[in-house]
Amino acid sequence: MNPIQTRRAKILAISSSFALIIYLIRRYRRYVILKKRQSFANRQVTTTSNTPSALPIKKALNKQFFHQLRVIVRILIPRLRSDSFLLLITHLATLLTRTFLSIYIAHLDGAIVKSLVQRNARDFLRAISIFLTVALPASFINSAIRFAESKLALAFRSKLTRYAYEAYFRNQTYFRVTNLDSRLLTPDQNLTDDIETFTTTLTHLFSHLTKPFFDVAIISWSLIAMVRQRKNARGLKEVPAMLAVIISVTFMALRRLSPHFGKLVSEEARRRGVLRFAHTRVIANAEEIAFFDGHEVEKNWIFKLYDQLREQTSLIITKKLWFIMLEQFLMKYFWHACGMVFIAIPFLTYDGPAETDDPIGDPLGISTRTEAFTISKNLLASGADALERIISSYKEIAELAGHTNRVYTMLNVFDECSHEHYQKASVTTHEGHHEHALSNIKKKMTLNQRAEGQIIESERDIIADNVPIITPNGDIIVESLSLTITPNMHVLITGPNGCGKSSFFRIVRGLWPIYSGRLHRPKPSSFFLIPQRPYMCPGTLRDQIIYPHTANQAFVDDNELMEILNNVELQQIVQREGGLNAERDWKDILSGGEKQRLGLARIFYHKPKYALLDECTSAVSIDVEGKIYERAKALGISLLTITHRPSLWAYHTHLLQFDGDGRWTFEVLNTEKRLTLKGEKERLESQLAGVPEIQQRLTELRQLLGEGPEENGQNEDSDGD
Ligand SMILES: Nc1ncnc2c1ncn2[C@@H]1O[C@H](COP(=O)(O)OP(=O)(O)OP(=O)(O)O)[C@@H](O)[C@H]1O
């Protein structure tokens, strides 16, 4: 190296180190500021809104992102011999083959140009035929890359979906995430859209990053090999350092100016989920909305949600406009100019002998130079393209961080809910005001407290020992409940609305956690709940009766099924609907009373120890209701009934009464006495109901007779005198 070159290299090294130090200092200052802001924000947030969009993307892109990605990748590729790993290797192989083919084609292109400059028709035809021969496998490889990418995305999606569904349906997690936890607003969207978007983005990014890395490595090696051949050209040795500086400057500029795409797309996905949820609600409640002509309310709400989504999408599009412009300027035009300068260096600084293998046809070596130029230009263009993809994938990585966070949060919430660790935010309005104003609820438990009550499996009895009834929001409905229910009891449960009757069932069945005390109860299959609106599952009439069994698990034949339908006076629908194997949309084609009777048919099929009947005969006529109760009792099923109908009192032996203020009584039910008391109460009520009208008439009569309000007695007295 001559002294000028040495000085130049020193200046370059010092300035690069200086730039690096300044960059590191600025990054550190930025990190400190961000940390301060974050801790301040944490102090401000009172609710536990753990939605992925609330996470700062810078944080998500660092340690947290890599941790989350590692956890998910272990699910995607559980073993080296799994199908997803084999597909990954196939995908890598196609990408690598494509890179080698690109280099080969760049050289072939150079040979074609050289033969043209030399006016050598034979070489030209030979190069063209090789080009066409190579085009065939090259086209296949191009298509194979997409094929392998799509197959890999599908394999990843299937693995993750299977894993998530298993977790979702384990330990009643599907109930817990929506009822006992508030971290996932729309688990349906997490399970479908989010998984799909995540796996597609991941595989796309994988090929978008892997191929450019191969390209850069192999093209650099190719270019270096070409540089080595040009021993007489000056200024080529500085090219790698100059390249490094240009690439770092571009990367730093883009990173600094890049909007927070991860946070932006995560928020967009959240808003999309909320919009879809609103549509689902309209479909589920279409009949009620149509009855009230309430579509204006729904329409306005859905438009509002759509506008919020549109605003977010529009924001992303606008941010992308300026960012892509910057990207294009730096990586297309600026790099192109730099590339041309680098290519020009060996041509302009060459001072060796004439480069030609054909001193007669091309004494100045023009064809060789043109060939070298074409190859270098093609290689540099491919290299620049690869680098552009690596750098521009920064925003895709940021987006991937957003999707990763959503999927990871979903899996984490599923896992925690299945282990009874819940996080529930207090209910707030959009403005952030607390909405809870239940007048009859006296106390509120600290949210997110661990459920420390004991559940002990008993042989037959239900024994509650100081068990509180606490809603998932932390409202204490009953502070302590202690009672014993044995299978020969039939318990009537009454009390005002919202006093905790249905909640008692949820506690007994184990849907809500028990925060203290002890609950002895038989195994869950000993209970069968029939709600006011029984769930009609998809499938045949037979499936409705034996739910949740499937046809394969059914343990009764058709005659017995007809007998069961007879018990609920519903045998006529078999013929009407076309047999036990008829498939219908049962939710829509049956009347309210028929659905309730079909629901009740299930207890005659399953014959549980305890039937939990939650106002499930409100649409059934009183005589049929009575028959059903008698038949169920004859089968030895213990009935726990929530009802407001006195007609059902006669079928029960005990009464559990809540007063709505947290107090309760449990006693033997004396139906006759109770009916007498009720009759007397109703008589007095009807007498009292007439009193205001009598008083009103009396006032009118006094006015007509010209008597003052207090004159009545006195006047009569004076008349008499
Ligand atoms: N999933 C839930 N999350 C939070 N609070 C709930 C939930 N379900 C019910 N609650 C609250 O628990 C209280 C008791 O509800 P429950 O359903 O037990 O009432 P109920 O006595 O059966 O009333 P009704 O006669 O109207 O059916 C109510 O204040 C209700 O708002």
The ligand as a Gaussian input file, in Angstrom:
#p B3LYP/6-31G(d) Opt

LIG

0 1
 N      -70.042000     -13.151000      34.265000
 C      -70.276000     -12.228000      35.189000
 N      -69.342000     -11.306000      35.478000
 C      -69.561000     -10.388000      36.429000
 N      -70.688000     -10.300000      37.159000
 C      -71.669000     -11.180000      36.922000
 C      -71.512000     -12.191000      35.929000
 N      -72.650000     -12.924000      35.910000
 C      -73.457000     -12.384000      36.839000
 N      -72.878000     -11.354000      37.451000
 C      -73.432000     -10.519000      38.511000
 O      -73.706000     -11.336000      39.614000
 C      -74.904000     -10.932000      40.253000
 C      -75.792000     -12.167000      40.454000
 O      -76.106000     -12.701000      39.172000
 P      -77.039000     -13.986000      39.018000
 O      -77.025000     -14.343000      37.583000
 O      -76.623000     -14.990000      40.010000
 O      -78.457000     -13.390000      39.419000
 P      -79.833000     -14.165000      39.640000
 O      -80.128000     -14.147000      41.086000
 O      -79.807000     -15.477000      38.951000
 O      -80.801000     -13.134000      38.892000
 P      -82.032000     -13.368000      37.902000
 O      -83.205000     -13.741000      38.740000
 O      -82.216000     -12.027000      37.313000
 O      -81.631000     -14.401000      36.929000
 C      -75.532000      -9.879000      39.367000
 O      -75.333000      -8.633000      39.976000
 C      -74.765000      -9.947000      38.078000
 O      -74.597000      -8.668000      37.549000

